[in-house]
Amino acid sequence: MLNFLWVDNNKEVCPMDFRIWEPKEDGQTKNDQFREMLKIAKRREVKPEAVVADSWYGSLDNCKCIRDLGWNWVMGLRKNRVVNHEEKLENLEIPEEGLSVHLRGYGNISVFRFVAKNGRIDYFGTNIENVSKDKIVSLVGKRWQIEVFHKELKQTCGLECSQARTSRSQRNHIVLSVLSWIKKQELRRKQNITFYRQKWDIIKQSVAQQLEYELLVT
């Protein structure tokens, strides 16, 4: 499942679009679906500060598509990505303020290197001019909300609980799971109740009603 989310400065999330990857049926790759959703968002007059994605979607075609739509992008880049004609990112000395490099087939971009506490190294590239590392950290941090979104869909909206076998039924189930998330998000904003508390309240109410029914019957 490929999701396209809007995340504002307060990290509030709004699902904009999604795709279900079934190459045998639609003949599309995930990157095809990615670009398709971007073009639809453009027709809807969406104006993002930047399109942010992990290295899976950091292909040249995707970066050029975003540029052609008039948007900025921040993409994860693999450590073996070739820049400056023949150099790999992992072999470059990248200062804290970032480094301007030439991406073949695209032009100049800025790249940043991040080292996690566990030693993991990640690289991010962007077409934003004169951008600071703090700004990249802020934009990349918003992307984490898509991981939270996936987790909430699975754990509180029954995304993975479908026992349907046909493609149409499975798609319907996924749509209903997303609609359920939207309703839960509305309650979270209005009543400040987490998704997990909402789910537990439903369970408690159901158990209480069942116990009451059994007591009345006996």
N, C-alpha and C positions, 0 to 999 in steps of 0.2 A: 504494500500500500504506500503510495507516494502522496504526501500531504504538502499543501501550500498554505502557510499561515501568515497572518499579519500580527506583528508584535510591536506594541507601542513603547514609549519611553518608560512607562510604569510596568512593563512586561505583562500587560493584559493581552490575551490571545484571542484572535478571531479566525476561525477556519475560512479560507477563501475558496479552496478548490481541493480536489483529491482525485487520484487515479488508482485503479487496481491493475497491477501488472499481470497481464495474461497474453504473452507474446504469441501463443498458438492461435488465439482468437482474433486479436487486433493487429498482429504483426509489428507492433511498436516496441522499441527499447525504452528503458527508463529515461534515457536522455531525450528521446523523442517526446515522451509525455511531459518531461520537465519543460521543454521549450514550448510545447503546446499550451501549457498552463500559463506560462509567462505572456504569451501573445494574447490569450483571452483576458488576462489581468490588464494588459495595456488597453484593450478595447473597452474595458470597464472603467478606464481612466484612473486606475490605481497609480499612486505616486509614492513609491517607497523611498526611504532614505538610501537603502542599498538592498540588493538581493544577496542573502547569505546562505551558503550551503557547504557541505563537507566535500572532501576530495573526490567522492564518487561522481559528483556533478561538475568538477572543475575542468572539463574538457575545453578545448579551444573553441569548438562550435558553440558551446553554451555561453562562454565568455563573450564571444562576438555577437551572439544573439541578444544578450542583455545590453551590450553597448549600443547595438543598432536600435534598441527600443528606447534609448536615451536615459538609461539608468546606470547607477553605480553598482559594482559587485564586490563582494569579499568571498573568496573561495579557498577552501582547503586545497593544498597542493601536495602531491606525493614527493617524498624525499628524492626520488630519482628523476624528477621532472627536469628536462633539459632547458636551460636558458642561456642567453649570451652565445648562442650558436652551438656550443659543445660542452658546457659546464652543467653539472648536476647540482641541485640545491644543497644537498648534504655536504658538498665539497666547498661551498662558499662560506666566507667569513661575513656573517650578517650582523651588523651593529644593532644596538637597541632601538635606534631611530628608524630602522628598516633600510632596505637597499633597493635602488632602482636597477632593474634588469630588463633585458630584451627577451620577450616571449615570441618565438618564431611564429609567423603567421598572424600576429596580433599587433605587436609594438611594445613600447615600454610600460612596465607595471612596477609596483612596489611590492616587495616581499618582506615578511616578518617571520621571525623564528621564536617559538615558545617552548620552554622546557618545563615540564610538569615536575612535581615533587618526587614522583616515582621514576624520573629519568626519561620519560617519554618525550619525544621531540615532535612538534607539529609545525607545519609551515602554512602560512596563509598569504595569498596574493590579492591585490586590489587594483582597480583602475582609478581610485580616488586620489586626486592630486594633493600633495603637501599634507598628507594625513599623519596623525601621530599614532604611536603604538597604543596609547590609552584609548583612542577612538576605536581602533580595531578590536581591542579587548572588549569594549562596550558592545560593539556590533556582534562579535562572535558569541558573547555571553547571552545575547537574546536568542541565538539559535538553539540554546539548551532547552528552551520552552517546547520545542517540537518533541524532545525526548520525554518531557513531562506529559505532553499531550498523548503520546502513544501509550505511556504507562497508565494514564487515567482511562483511556479507551479500553484497554485490556482488563484492568482490575476493577473498574467500577461501572463500565457500560456494556460489558458482555461481548466485546468484539470477537473474542476467540471461542465463544461458547456455542456457536452455530453448529448444528448437526445436519444442516442441509447438504445435499449432494449436488444439486444442479447449480450451474454458474449463476443463473438469474436469482435463485433463492439466496445464494451466498452474498451476492451484490446487494440485494434488498436488506439483508441482515446488517451489512456494513453501513449502509445509509442510515438505518434506524439507530445504530450505535452512535454515529456522529450526531444525529438529531438529539439523542439522549444526552450526549455531552453538552450540546448547546443549551439544553434546558437546565442541566445541572450547573452550568456556568452562570446562568441567569440567577439561580437561587444563591449561588456562592457570592455573587456581587451584592444582591439585595439583602441577604440575611447573614452573610459572613459565615456560612457553614461549608466546611470542606466536603469534597466529593465522598470521602470515606465515611464521614459522619452522616451524610445523606443516605448512603447505602446501609449503614448500621441502623439508622432510624427506621427504615423500611423493614429490615429483618426483625427488629424488636417489636414493631407493631404487628407484624404477621404472626410471630410466635405468641404474643399476648392474645391475639384474636383466636388462635388455634387452641390455646389452653383454656380460654373462656368457653369455647364451643364444647370442648371435651368435658369440662366440668358440668355444663348444662345438660349434656347428653347422659352422663352417668348419674 
